[in-house]
């Protein structure tokens, strides 16, 4: 088994709600800067943080399983 640790400099980044919410993406979409863009059935993985109240509207896609913790 090969294990590779990707630091923040190799992960994708995105902002929502005018930059109020910042997301870091160990697995992101093409063009977002992540070295790894798909890993088996897992095609998107991100964590976000907000320093002030912000929001993300409804996503137009349906049928995705979303896991939040």
mmCIF file as Biopython writes it, N, C-alpha, C and O atoms, coordinates in Angstrom:
data_model
#
loop_
_atom_site.group_PDB
_atom_site.id
_atom_site.type_symbol
_atom_site.label_atom_id
_atom_site.label_alt_id
_atom_site.label_comp_id
_atom_site.label_asym_id
_atom_site.label_entity_id
_atom_site.label_seq_id
_atom_site.pdbx_PDB_ins_code
_atom_site.Cartn_x
_atom_site.Cartn_y
_atom_site.Cartn_z
_atom_site.occupancy
_atom_site.B_iso_or_equiv
_atom_site.auth_seq_id
_atom_site.auth_asym_id
_atom_site.pdbx_PDB_model_num
ATOM 1   N N  . UNK A ? 1  ? 0.842   -1.177 0.000   1.0 0.0 1  A 1 
ATOM 2   C CA . UNK A ? 1  ? 0.000   0.000  0.000   1.0 0.0 1  A 1 
ATOM 3   C C  . UNK A ? 1  ? 0.883   1.235  0.000   1.0 0.0 1  A 1 
ATOM 4   O O  . UNK A ? 1  ? 1.874   1.298  0.728   1.0 0.0 1  A 1 
ATOM 5   N N  . UNK A ? 2  ? 0.530   2.202  -0.804  1.0 0.0 2  A 1 
ATOM 6   C CA . UNK A ? 2  ? 1.252   3.458  -0.901  1.0 0.0 2  A 1 
ATOM 7   C C  . UNK A ? 2  ? 0.467   4.547  -0.184  1.0 0.0 2  A 1 
ATOM 8   O O  . UNK A ? 2  ? -0.711  4.748  -0.480  1.0 0.0 2  A 1 
ATOM 9   N N  . UNK A ? 3  ? 1.081   5.241  0.734   1.0 0.0 3  A 1 
ATOM 10  C CA . UNK A ? 3  ? 0.423   6.341  1.442   1.0 0.0 3  A 1 
ATOM 11  C C  . UNK A ? 3  ? 1.128   7.633  1.074   1.0 0.0 3  A 1 
ATOM 12  O O  . UNK A ? 3  ? 2.351   7.744  1.161   1.0 0.0 3  A 1 
ATOM 13  N N  . UNK A ? 4  ? 0.335   8.597  0.665   1.0 0.0 4  A 1 
ATOM 14  C CA . UNK A ? 4  ? 0.891   9.893  0.293   1.0 0.0 4  A 1 
ATOM 15  C C  . UNK A ? 4  ? 0.162   10.974 1.093   1.0 0.0 4  A 1 
ATOM 16  O O  . UNK A ? 4  ? -1.068  11.017 1.109   1.0 0.0 4  A 1 
ATOM 17  N N  . UNK A ? 5  ? 0.903   11.821 1.737   1.0 0.0 5  A 1 
ATOM 18  C CA . UNK A ? 5  ? 0.322   12.921 2.510   1.0 0.0 5  A 1 
ATOM 19  C C  . UNK A ? 5  ? 0.451   14.196 1.685   1.0 0.0 5  A 1 
ATOM 20  O O  . UNK A ? 5  ? 1.552   14.597 1.306   1.0 0.0 5  A 1 
ATOM 21  N N  . UNK A ? 6  ? -0.681  14.822 1.416   1.0 0.0 6  A 1 
ATOM 22  C CA . UNK A ? 6  ? -0.705  16.055 0.625   1.0 0.0 6  A 1 
ATOM 23  C C  . UNK A ? 6  ? -0.950  17.245 1.545   1.0 0.0 6  A 1 
ATOM 24  O O  . UNK A ? 6  ? -2.027  17.380 2.125   1.0 0.0 6  A 1 
ATOM 25  N N  . UNK A ? 7  ? 0.038   18.091 1.671   1.0 0.0 7  A 1 
ATOM 26  C CA . UNK A ? 7  ? -0.101  19.283 2.493   1.0 0.0 7  A 1 
ATOM 27  C C  . UNK A ? 7  ? -1.019  20.310 1.849   1.0 0.0 7  A 1 
ATOM 28  O O  . UNK A ? 7  ? -1.424  20.142 0.699   1.0 0.0 7  A 1 
ATOM 29  N N  . UNK A ? 8  ? -1.349  21.364 2.570   1.0 0.0 8  A 1 
ATOM 30  C CA . UNK A ? 8  ? -2.261  22.391 2.064   1.0 0.0 8  A 1 
ATOM 31  C C  . UNK A ? 8  ? -1.837  22.996 0.719   1.0 0.0 8  A 1 
ATOM 32  O O  . UNK A ? 8  ? -2.686  23.412 -0.069  1.0 0.0 8  A 1 
ATOM 33  N N  . UNK A ? 9  ? -0.542  23.044 0.461   1.0 0.0 9  A 1 
ATOM 34  C CA . UNK A ? 9  ? -0.076  23.629 -0.802  1.0 0.0 9  A 1 
ATOM 35  C C  . UNK A ? 9  ? -0.448  22.774 -2.011  1.0 0.0 9  A 1 
ATOM 36  O O  . UNK A ? 9  ? -0.383  23.248 -3.145  1.0 0.0 9  A 1 
ATOM 37  N N  . UNK A ? 10 ? -0.838  21.517 -1.782  1.0 0.0 10 A 1 
ATOM 38  C CA . UNK A ? 10 ? -1.229  20.608 -2.863  1.0 0.0 10 A 1 
ATOM 39  C C  . UNK A ? 10 ? -2.739  20.367 -2.888  1.0 0.0 10 A 1 
ATOM 40  O O  . UNK A ? 10 ? -3.220  19.519 -3.640  1.0 0.0 10 A 1 
ATOM 41  N N  . UNK A ? 11 ? -3.477  21.102 -2.077  1.0 0.0 11 A 1 
ATOM 42  C CA . UNK A ? 11 ? -4.921  20.927 -1.992  1.0 0.0 11 A 1 
ATOM 43  C C  . UNK A ? 11 ? -5.623  22.107 -2.653  1.0 0.0 11 A 1 
ATOM 44  O O  . UNK A ? 11 ? -5.089  23.215 -2.707  1.0 0.0 11 A 1 
ATOM 45  N N  . UNK A ? 12 ? -6.823  21.852 -3.153  1.0 0.0 12 A 1 
ATOM 46  C CA . UNK A ? 12 ? -7.615  22.902 -3.790  1.0 0.0 12 A 1 
ATOM 47  C C  . UNK A ? 12 ? -8.175  23.870 -2.759  1.0 0.0 12 A 1 
ATOM 48  O O  . UNK A ? 12 ? -8.254  23.562 -1.570  1.0 0.0 12 A 1 
ATOM 49  N N  . UNK A ? 13 ? -8.554  25.024 -3.233  1.0 0.0 13 A 1 
ATOM 50  C CA . UNK A ? 13 ? -9.140  26.040 -2.358  1.0 0.0 13 A 1 
ATOM 51  C C  . UNK A ? 13 ? -10.323 26.689 -3.065  1.0 0.0 13 A 1 
ATOM 52  O O  . UNK A ? 13 ? -10.338 26.805 -4.291  1.0 0.0 13 A 1 
ATOM 53  N N  . UNK A ? 14 ? -11.306 27.106 -2.287  1.0 0.0 14 A 1 
ATOM 54  C CA . UNK A ? 14 ? -12.485 27.770 -2.836  1.0 0.0 14 A 1 
ATOM 55  C C  . UNK A ? 14 ? -13.080 28.667 -1.765  1.0 0.0 14 A 1 
ATOM 56  O O  . UNK A ? 14 ? -12.896 28.426 -0.571  1.0 0.0 14 A 1 
ATOM 57  N N  . UNK A ? 15 ? -13.790 29.697 -2.189  1.0 0.0 15 A 1 
ATOM 58  C CA . UNK A ? 15 ? -14.462 30.598 -1.257  1.0 0.0 15 A 1 
ATOM 59  C C  . UNK A ? 15 ? -15.927 30.722 -1.644  1.0 0.0 15 A 1 
ATOM 60  O O  . UNK A ? 15 ? -16.285 30.654 -2.820  1.0 0.0 15 A 1 
ATOM 61  N N  . UNK A ? 16 ? -16.773 30.905 -0.625  1.0 0.0 16 A 1 
ATOM 62  C CA . UNK A ? 16 ? -18.203 31.065 -0.824  1.0 0.0 16 A 1 
ATOM 63  C C  . UNK A ? 16 ? -18.669 32.334 -0.121  1.0 0.0 16 A 1 
ATOM 64  O O  . UNK A ? 16 ? -17.992 32.854 0.766   1.0 0.0 16 A 1 
ATOM 65  N N  . UNK A ? 17 ? -19.809 32.811 -0.524  1.0 0.0 17 A 1 
ATOM 66  C CA . UNK A ? 17 ? -20.460 33.976 0.092   1.0 0.0 17 A 1 
ATOM 67  C C  . UNK A ? 17 ? -19.496 35.153 0.213   1.0 0.0 17 A 1 
ATOM 68  O O  . UNK A ? 17 ? -19.312 35.726 1.287   1.0 0.0 17 A 1 
ATOM 69  N N  . UNK A ? 18 ? -18.890 35.493 -0.917  1.0 0.0 18 A 1 
ATOM 70  C CA . UNK A ? 18 ? -17.997 36.650 -0.951  1.0 0.0 18 A 1 
ATOM 71  C C  . UNK A ? 18 ? -16.739 36.493 -0.119  1.0 0.0 18 A 1 
ATOM 72  O O  . UNK A ? 18 ? -16.167 37.490 0.322   1.0 0.0 18 A 1 
ATOM 73  N N  . UNK A ? 19 ? -16.295 35.263 0.107   1.0 0.0 19 A 1 
ATOM 74  C CA . UNK A ? 19 ? -15.080 35.022 0.878   1.0 0.0 19 A 1 
ATOM 75  C C  . UNK A ? 19 ? -15.311 34.800 2.359   1.0 0.0 19 A 1 
ATOM 76  O O  . UNK A ? 19 ? -14.354 34.586 3.102   1.0 0.0 19 A 1 
ATOM 77  N N  . UNK A ? 20 ? -16.587 34.849 2.817   1.0 0.0 20 A 1 
ATOM 78  C CA . UNK A ? 20 ? -16.873 34.614 4.238   1.0 0.0 20 A 1 
ATOM 79  C C  . UNK A ? 20 ? -16.594 33.167 4.629   1.0 0.0 20 A 1 
ATOM 80  O O  . UNK A ? 20 ? -16.189 32.893 5.759   1.0 0.0 20 A 1 
ATOM 81  N N  . UNK A ? 21 ? -16.808 32.242 3.698   1.0 0.0 21 A 1 
ATOM 82  C CA . UNK A ? 21 ? -16.582 30.828 3.943   1.0 0.0 21 A 1 
ATOM 83  C C  . UNK A ? 21 ? -15.429 30.386 3.053   1.0 0.0 21 A 1 
ATOM 84  O O  . UNK A ? 21 ? -15.476 30.569 1.836   1.0 0.0 21 A 1 
ATOM 85  N N  . UNK A ? 22 ? -14.415 29.818 3.642   1.0 0.0 22 A 1 
ATOM 86  C CA . UNK A ? 22 ? -13.254 29.348 2.888   1.0 0.0 22 A 1 
ATOM 87  C C  . UNK A ? 22 ? -13.205 27.830 2.995   1.0 0.0 22 A 1 
ATOM 88  O O  . UNK A ? 22 ? -13.337 27.268 4.082   1.0 0.0 22 A 1 
ATOM 89  N N  . UNK A ? 23 ? -13.015 27.175 1.859   1.0 0.0 23 A 1 
ATOM 90  C CA . UNK A ? 23 ? -12.969 25.714 1.825   1.0 0.0 23 A 1 
ATOM 91  C C  . UNK A ? 23 ? -11.607 25.256 1.338   1.0 0.0 23 A 1 
ATOM 92  O O  . UNK A ? 23 ? -11.029 25.835 0.418   1.0 0.0 23 A 1 
ATOM 93  N N  . UNK A ? 24 ? -11.113 24.221 1.964   1.0 0.0 24 A 1 
ATOM 94  C CA . UNK A ? 24 ? -9.875  23.574 1.540   1.0 0.0 24 A 1 
ATOM 95  C C  . UNK A ? 24 ? -10.255 22.181 1.080   1.0 0.0 24 A 1 
ATOM 96  O O  . UNK A ? 24 ? -11.027 21.494 1.749   1.0 0.0 24 A 1 
ATOM 97  N N  . UNK A ? 25 ? -9.716  21.751 -0.067  1.0 0.0 25 A 1 
ATOM 98  C CA . UNK A ? 25 ? -10.167 20.525 -0.700  1.0 0.0 25 A 1 
ATOM 99  C C  . UNK A ? 25 ? -9.039  19.540 -0.955  1.0 0.0 25 A 1 
ATOM 100 O O  . UNK A ? 25 ? -8.326  19.663 -1.951  1.0 0.0 25 A 1 
ATOM 101 N N  . UNK A ? 26 ? -8.864  18.559 -0.064  1.0 0.0 26 A 1 
ATOM 102 C CA . UNK A ? 26 ? -7.897  17.503 -0.350  1.0 0.0 26 A 1 
ATOM 103 C C  . UNK A ? 26 ? -8.246  16.772 -1.647  1.0 0.0 26 A 1 
ATOM 104 O O  . UNK A ? 26 ? -7.352  16.355 -2.383  1.0 0.0 26 A 1 
ATOM 105 N N  . UNK A ? 27 ? -9.543  16.616 -1.930  1.0 0.0 27 A 1 
ATOM 106 C CA . UNK A ? 27 ? -10.030 16.093 -3.212  1.0 0.0 27 A 1 
ATOM 107 C C  . UNK A ? 27 ? -10.958 17.156 -3.782  1.0 0.0 27 A 1 
ATOM 108 O O  . UNK A ? 27 ? -12.036 17.398 -3.240  1.0 0.0 27 A 1 
ATOM 109 N N  . UNK A ? 28 ? -10.553 17.778 -4.850  1.0 0.0 28 A 1 
ATOM 110 C CA . UNK A ? 28 ? -11.377 18.813 -5.449  1.0 0.0 28 A 1 
ATOM 111 C C  . UNK A ? 28 ? -11.682 18.497 -6.888  1.0 0.0 28 A 1 
ATOM 112 O O  . UNK A ? 28 ? -11.407 17.398 -7.372  1.0 0.0 28 A 1 
ATOM 113 N N  . UNK A ? 29 ? -12.247 19.457 -7.562  1.0 0.0 29 A 1 
ATOM 114 C CA . UNK A ? 29 ? -12.550 19.317 -8.975  1.0 0.0 29 A 1 
ATOM 115 C C  . UNK A ? 29 ? -11.381 19.851 -9.803  1.0 0.0 29 A 1 
ATOM 116 O O  . UNK A ? 29 ? -10.560 20.618 -9.298  1.0 0.0 29 A 1 
ATOM 117 N N  . UNK A ? 30 ? -11.305 19.457 -11.045 1.0 0.0 30 A 1 
ATOM 118 C CA . UNK A ? 30 ? -10.275 19.967 -11.956 1.0 0.0 30 A 1 
ATOM 119 C C  . UNK A ? 30 ? -10.269 21.482 -11.944 1.0 0.0 30 A 1 
ATOM 120 O O  . UNK A ? 30 ? -11.324 22.114 -11.888 1.0 0.0 30 A 1 
ATOM 121 N N  . UNK A ? 31 ? -9.084  22.063 -11.998 1.0 0.0 31 A 1 
ATOM 122 C CA . UNK A ? 31 ? -8.963  23.512 -12.058 1.0 0.0 31 A 1 
ATOM 123 C C  . UNK A ? 31 ? -9.009  24.214 -10.716 1.0 0.0 31 A 1 
ATOM 124 O O  . UNK A ? 31 ? -8.910  25.440 -10.669 1.0 0.0 31 A 1 
ATOM 125 N N  . UNK A ? 32 ? -9.157  23.478 -9.620  1.0 0.0 32 A 1 
ATOM 126 C CA . UNK A ? 32 ? -9.202  24.114 -8.302  1.0 0.0 32 A 1 
ATOM 127 C C  . UNK A ? 32 ? -7.890  23.980 -7.541  1.0 0.0 32 A 1 
ATOM 128 O O  . UNK A ? 32 ? -7.786  24.426 -6.398  1.0 0.0 32 A 1 
ATOM 129 N N  . UNK A ? 33 ? -6.893  23.371 -8.164  1.0 0.0 33 A 1 
ATOM 130 C CA . UNK A ? 33 ? -5.571  23.319 -7.560  1.0 0.0 33 A 1 
ATOM 131 C C  . UNK A ? 33 ? -5.247  22.067 -6.776  1.0 0.0 33 A 1 
ATOM 132 O O  . UNK A ? 33 ? -4.122  21.931 -6.296  1.0 0.0 33 A 1 
ATOM 133 N N  . UNK A ? 34 ? -6.190  21.142 -6.624  1.0 0.0 34 A 1 
ATOM 134 C CA . UNK A ? 34 ? -5.901  19.918 -5.871  1.0 0.0 34 A 1 
ATOM 135 C C  . UNK A ? 34 ? -5.103  18.952 -6.742  1.0 0.0 34 A 1 
ATOM 136 O O  . UNK A ? 34 ? -5.416  18.770 -7.918  1.0 0.0 34 A 1 
ATOM 137 N N  . UNK A ? 35 ? -4.086  18.340 -6.173  1.0 0.0 35 A 1 
ATOM 138 C CA . UNK A ? 35 ? -3.286  17.353 -6.887  1.0 0.0 35 A 1 
ATOM 139 C C  . UNK A ? 35 ? -4.134  16.118 -7.192  1.0 0.0 35 A 1 
ATOM 140 O O  . UNK A ? 35 ? -4.045  15.559 -8.285  1.0 0.0 35 A 1 
ATOM 141 N N  . UNK A ? 36 ? -4.950  15.694 -6.234  1.0 0.0 36 A 1 
ATOM 142 C CA . UNK A ? 36 ? -5.822  14.532 -6.403  1.0 0.0 36 A 1 
ATOM 143 C C  . UNK A ? 36 ? -7.236  15.017 -6.663  1.0 0.0 36 A 1 
ATOM 144 O O  . UNK A ? 36 ? -7.795  15.751 -5.849  1.0 0.0 36 A 1 
ATOM 145 N N  . UNK A ? 37 ? -7.828  14.616 -7.792  1.0 0.0 37 A 1 
ATOM 146 C CA . UNK A ? 37 ? -9.177  15.071 -8.114  1.0 0.0 37 A 1 
ATOM 147 C C  . UNK A ? 37 ? -10.222 13.960 -8.023  1.0 0.0 37 A 1 
ATOM 148 O O  . UNK A ? 37 ? -11.414 14.240 -8.156  1.0 0.0 37 A 1 
ATOM 149 N N  . UNK A ? 38 ? -9.826  12.747 -7.807  1.0 0.0 38 A 1 
ATOM 150 C CA . UNK A ? 38 ? -10.775 11.655 -7.608  1.0 0.0 38 A 1 
ATOM 151 C C  . UNK A ? 38 ? -10.043 10.492 -6.947  1.0 0.0 38 A 1 
ATOM 152 O O  . UNK A ? 38 ? -8.883  10.215 -7.253  1.0 0.0 38 A 1 
ATOM 153 N N  . UNK A ? 39 ? -10.735 9.825  -6.047  1.0 0.0 39 A 1 
ATOM 154 C CA . UNK A ? 39 ? -10.162 8.681  -5.353  1.0 0.0 39 A 1 
ATOM 155 C C  . UNK A ? 39 ? -11.255 7.620  -5.241  1.0 0.0 39 A 1 
ATOM 156 O O  . UNK A ? 39 ? -12.062 7.653  -4.313  1.0 0.0 39 A 1 
ATOM 157 N N  . UNK A ? 40 ? -11.279 6.684  -6.183  1.0 0.0 40 A 1 
ATOM 158 C CA . UNK A ? 40 ? -12.341 5.679  -6.225  1.0 0.0 40 A 1 
ATOM 159 C C  . UNK A ? 40 ? -13.691 6.362  -6.388  1.0 0.0 40 A 1 
ATOM 160 O O  . UNK A ? 40 ? -13.824 7.268  -7.210  1.0 0.0 40 A 1 
ATOM 161 N N  . UNK A ? 41 ? -14.696 5.943  -5.619  1.0 0.0 41 A 1 
ATOM 162 C CA . UNK A ? 41 ? -16.017 6.560  -5.739  1.0 0.0 41 A 1 
ATOM 163 C C  . UNK A ? 41 ? -16.091 7.940  -5.075  1.0 0.0 41 A 1 
ATOM 164 O O  . UNK A ? 41 ? -17.054 8.677  -5.287  1.0 0.0 41 A 1 
ATOM 165 N N  . UNK A ? 42 ? -15.088 8.289  -4.280  1.0 0.0 42 A 1 
ATOM 166 C CA . UNK A ? 42 ? -15.078 9.586  -3.608  1.0 0.0 42 A 1 
ATOM 167 C C  . UNK A ? 42 ? -14.503 10.623 -4.564  1.0 0.0 42 A 1 
ATOM 168 O O  . UNK A ? 42 ? -13.310 10.592 -4.866  1.0 0.0 42 A 1 
ATOM 169 N N  . UNK A ? 43 ? -15.333 11.534 -5.039  1.0 0.0 43 A 1 
ATOM 170 C CA . UNK A ? 43 ? -14.855 12.495 -6.025  1.0 0.0 43 A 1 
ATOM 171 C C  . UNK A ? 43 ? -14.786 13.912 -5.488  1.0 0.0 43 A 1 
ATOM 172 O O  . UNK A ? 43 ? -14.338 14.812 -6.199  1.0 0.0 43 A 1 
ATOM 173 N N  . UNK A ? 44 ? -15.213 14.135 -4.263  1.0 0.0 44 A 1 
ATOM 174 C CA . UNK A ? 44 ? -15.151 15.483 -3.702  1.0 0.0 44 A 1 
ATOM 175 C C  . UNK A ? 44 ? -15.045 15.353 -2.189  1.0 0.0 44 A 1 
ATOM 176 O O  . UNK A ? 44 ? -15.816 14.626 -1.562  1.0 0.0 44 A 1 
ATOM 177 N N  . UNK A ? 45 ? -14.104 16.049 -1.625  1.0 0.0 45 A 1 
ATOM 178 C CA . UNK A ? 45 ? -13.946 16.065 -0.170  1.0 0.0 45 A 1 
ATOM 179 C C  . UNK A ? 45 ? -13.397 17.425 0.182   1.0 0.0 45 A 1 
ATOM 180 O O  . UNK A ? 45 ? -12.368 17.842 -0.350  1.0 0.0 45 A 1 
ATOM 181 N N  . UNK A ? 46 ? -14.076 18.119 1.074   1.0 0.0 46 A 1 
ATOM 182 C CA . UNK A ? 46 ? -13.632 19.463 1.443   1.0 0.0 46 A 1 
ATOM 183 C C  . UNK A ? 46 ? -13.996 19.730 2.899   1.0 0.0 46 A 1 
ATOM 184 O O  . UNK A ? 46 ? -14.904 19.112 3.454   1.0 0.0 46 A 1 
ATOM 185 N N  . UNK A ? 47 ? -13.287 20.639 3.487   1.0 0.0 47 A 1 
ATOM 186 C CA . UNK A ? 47 ? -13.669 21.143 4.792   1.0 0.0 47 A 1 
ATOM 187 C C  . UNK A ? 47 ? -13.677 22.661 4.692   1.0 0.0 47 A 1 
ATOM 188 O O  . UNK A ? 47 ? -12.897 23.253 3.945   1.0 0.0 47 A 1 
ATOM 189 N N  . UNK A ? 48 ? -14.557 23.271 5.444   1.0 0.0 48 A 1 
ATOM 190 C CA . UNK A ? 48 ? -14.677 24.718 5.369   1.0 0.0 48 A 1 
ATOM 191 C C  . UNK A ? 48 ? -14.693 25.349 6.744   1.0 0.0 48 A 1 
ATOM 192 O O  . UNK A ? 48 ? -14.943 24.689 7.753   1.0 0.0 48 A 1 
ATOM 193 N N  . UNK A ? 49 ? -14.424 26.616 6.759   1.0 0.0 49 A 1 
ATOM 194 C CA . UNK A ? 49 ? -14.484 27.377 8.005   1.0 0.0 49 A 1 
ATOM 195 C C  . UNK A ? 49 ? -14.938 28.789 7.694   1.0 0.0 49 A 1 
ATOM 196 O O  . UNK A ? 49 ? -14.722 29.300 6.595   1.0 0.0 49 A 1 
ATOM 197 N N  . UNK A ? 50 ? -15.565 29.407 8.670   1.0 0.0 50 A 1 
ATOM 198 C CA . UNK A ? 50 ? -16.041 30.778 8.518   1.0 0.0 50 A 1 
ATOM 199 C C  . UNK A ? 50 ? -15.691 31.559 9.772   1.0 0.0 50 A 1 
ATOM 200 O O  . UNK A ? 50 ? -15.916 31.093 10.889  1.0 0.0 50 A 1 
ATOM 201 N N  . UNK A ? 51 ? -15.141 32.744 9.581   1.0 0.0 51 A 1 
ATOM 202 C CA . UNK A ? 51 ? -14.826 33.592 10.728  1.0 0.0 51 A 1 
ATOM 203 C C  . UNK A ? 51 ? -16.001 34.471 11.115  1.0 0.0 51 A 1 
ATOM 204 O O  . UNK A ? 51 ? -16.030 35.039 12.207  1.0 0.0 51 A 1 
ATOM 205 N N  . UNK A ? 52 ? -16.979 34.581 10.208  1.0 0.0 52 A 1 
ATOM 206 C CA . UNK A ? 52 ? -18.214 35.300 10.505  1.0 0.0 52 A 1 
ATOM 207 C C  . UNK A ? 52 ? -19.358 34.524 9.858   1.0 0.0 52 A 1 
ATOM 208 O O  . UNK A ? 52 ? -19.129 33.578 9.104   1.0 0.0 52 A 1 
ATOM 209 N N  . UNK A ? 53 ? -20.587 34.930 10.157  1.0 0.0 53 A 1 
ATOM 210 C CA . UNK A ? 53 ? -21.737 34.214 9.618   1.0 0.0 53 A 1 
ATOM 211 C C  . UNK A ? 53 ? -21.773 34.318 8.096   1.0 0.0 53 A 1 
ATOM 212 O O  . UNK A ? 53 ? -21.600 35.400 7.535   1.0 0.0 53 A 1 
ATOM 213 N N  . UNK A ? 54 ? -21.996 33.199 7.444   1.0 0.0 54 A 1 
ATOM 214 C CA . UNK A ? 54 ? -22.073 33.148 5.990   1.0 0.0 54 A 1 
ATOM 215 C C  . UNK A ? 54 ? -23.028 32.047 5.589   1.0 0.0 54 A 1 
ATOM 216 O O  . UNK A ? 54 ? -23.486 31.275 6.432   1.0 0.0 54 A 1 
ATOM 217 N N  . UNK A ? 55 ? -23.325 31.973 4.328   1.0 0.0 55 A 1 
ATOM 218 C CA . UNK A ? 55 ? -24.263 30.947 3.893   1.0 0.0 55 A 1 
ATOM 219 C C  . UNK A ? 55 ? -23.950 30.456 2.494   1.0 0.0 55 A 1 
ATOM 220 O O  . UNK A ? 55 ? -23.316 31.142 1.692   1.0 0.0 55 A 1 
ATOM 221 N N  . UNK A ? 56 ? -24.416 29.246 2.228   1.0 0.0 56 A 1 
ATOM 222 C CA . UNK A ? 56 ? -24.309 28.648 0.909   1.0 0.0 56 A 1 
ATOM 223 C C  . UNK A ? 56 ? -25.716 28.233 0.520   1.0 0.0 56 A 1 
ATOM 224 O O  . UNK A ? 56 ? -26.370 27.494 1.256   1.0 0.0 56 A 1 
ATOM 225 N N  . UNK A ? 57 ? -26.186 28.695 -0.618  1.0 0.0 57 A 1 
ATOM 226 C CA . UNK A ? 57 ? -27.546 28.383 -1.058  1.0 0.0 57 A 1 
ATOM 227 C C  . UNK A ? 57 ? -27.704 26.928 -1.461  1.0 0.0 57 A 1 
ATOM 228 O O  . UNK A ? 57 ? -26.756 26.144 -1.412  1.0 0.0 57 A 1 
ATOM 229 N N  . UNK A ? 58 ? -28.926 26.581 -1.863  1.0 0.0 58 A 1 
ATOM 230 C CA . UNK A ? 58 ? -29.209 25.222 -2.320  1.0 0.0 58 A 1 
ATOM 231 C C  . UNK A ? 58 ? -28.408 24.898 -3.560  1.0 0.0 58 A 1 
ATOM 232 O O  . UNK A ? 58 ? -28.243 25.743 -4.440  1.0 0.0 58 A 1 
ATOM 233 N N  . UNK A ? 59 ? -27.916 23.690 -3.629  1.0 0.0 59 A 1 
ATOM 234 C CA . UNK A ? 59 ? -27.126 23.246 -4.770  1.0 0.0 59 A 1 
ATOM 235 C C  . UNK A ? 59 ? -28.076 22.696 -5.828  1.0 0.0 59 A 1 
ATOM 236 O O  . UNK A ? 59 ? -29.022 21.990 -5.479  1.0 0.0 59 A 1 
ATOM 237 N N  . UNK A ? 60 ? -27.858 22.992 -7.103  1.0 0.0 60 A 1 
ATOM 238 C CA . UNK A ? 60 ? -28.786 22.529 -8.136  1.0 0.0 60 A 1 
ATOM 239 C C  . UNK A ? 60 ? -28.761 21.021 -8.387  1.0 0.0 60 A 1 
ATOM 240 O O  . UNK A ? 60 ? -29.725 20.480 -8.929  1.0 0.0 60 A 1 
ATOM 241 N N  . UNK A ? 61 ? -27.690 20.333 -8.010  1.0 0.0 61 A 1 
ATOM 242 C CA . UNK A ? 61 ? -27.647 18.887 -8.209  1.0 0.0 61 A 1 
ATOM 243 C C  . UNK A ? 61 ? -28.403 18.183 -7.102  1.0 0.0 61 A 1 
ATOM 244 O O  . UNK A ? 61 ? -28.457 18.663 -5.969  1.0 0.0 61 A 1 
ATOM 245 N N  . UNK A ? 62 ? -28.987 17.043 -7.435  1.0 0.0 62 A 1 
ATOM 246 C CA . UNK A ? 62 ? -29.711 16.256 -6.446  1.0 0.0 62 A 1 
ATOM 247 C C  . UNK A ? 62 ? -29.189 14.829 -6.469  1.0 0.0 62 A 1 
ATOM 248 O O  . UNK A ? 62 ? -28.584 14.402 -7.453  1.0 0.0 62 A 1 
ATOM 249 N N  . UNK A ? 63 ? -29.417 14.095 -5.400  1.0 0.0 63 A 1 
ATOM 250 C CA . UNK A ? 63 ? -29.046 12.697 -5.351  1.0 0.0 63 A 1 
ATOM 251 C C  . UNK A ? 63 ? -27.645 12.434 -4.820  1.0 0.0 63 A 1 
ATOM 252 O O  . UNK A ? 63 ? -27.160 11.306 -4.908  1.0 0.0 63 A 1 
ATOM 253 N N  . UNK A ? 64 ? -26.989 13.442 -4.274  1.0 0.0 64 A 1 
ATOM 254 C CA . UNK A ? 64 ? -25.659 13.249 -3.708  1.0 0.0 64 A 1 
ATOM 255 C C  . UNK A ? 64 ? -25.803 12.949 -2.219  1.0 0.0 64 A 1 
ATOM 256 O O  . UNK A ? 64 ? -26.693 13.485 -1.558  1.0 0.0 64 A 1 
ATOM 257 N N  . UNK A ? 65 ? -24.953 12.117 -1.706  1.0 0.0 65 A 1 
ATOM 258 C CA . UNK A ? 65 ? -24.910 11.873 -0.267  1.0 0.0 65 A 1 
ATOM 259 C C  . UNK A ? 65 ? -23.952 12.886 0.344   1.0 0.0 65 A 1 
ATOM 260 O O  . UNK A ? 65 ? -22.786 12.951 -0.044  1.0 0.0 65 A 1 
ATOM 261 N N  . UNK A ? 66 ? -24.430 13.665 1.284   1.0 0.0 66 A 1 
ATOM 262 C CA . UNK A ? 66 ? -23.616 14.700 1.902   1.0 0.0 66 A 1 
ATOM 263 C C  . UNK A ? 66 ? -23.368 14.309 3.355   1.0 0.0 66 A 1 
ATOM 264 O O  . UNK A ? 66 ? -24.299 13.978 4.089   1.0 0.0 66 A 1 
ATOM 265 N N  . UNK A ? 67 ? -22.115 14.350 3.755   1.0 0.0 67 A 1 
ATOM 266 C CA . UNK A ? 67 ? -21.731 14.011 5.098   1.0 0.0 67 A 1 
ATOM 267 C C  . UNK A ? 67 ? -21.113 15.248 5.737   1.0 0.0 67 A 1 
ATOM 268 O O  . UNK A ? 67 ? -20.148 15.808 5.216   1.0 0.0 67 A 1 
ATOM 269 N N  . UNK A ? 68 ? -21.663 15.666 6.848   1.0 0.0 68 A 1 
ATOM 270 C CA . UNK A ? 68 ? -21.116 16.799 7.592   1.0 0.0 68 A 1 
ATOM 271 C C  . UNK A ? 68 ? -20.803 16.342 9.011   1.0 0.0 68 A 1 
ATOM 272 O O  . UNK A ? 68 ? -21.504 15.507 9.581   1.0 0.0 68 A 1 
ATOM 273 N N  . UNK A ? 69 ? -19.744 16.902 9.563   1.0 0.0 69 A 1 
ATOM 274 C CA . UNK A ? 69 ? -19.442 16.578 10.950  1.0 0.0 69 A 1 
ATOM 275 C C  . UNK A ? 69 ? -18.945 17.808 11.657  1.0 0.0 69 A 1 
ATOM 276 O O  . UNK A ? 69 ? -18.632 17.751 12.846  1.0 0.0 69 A 1 
#
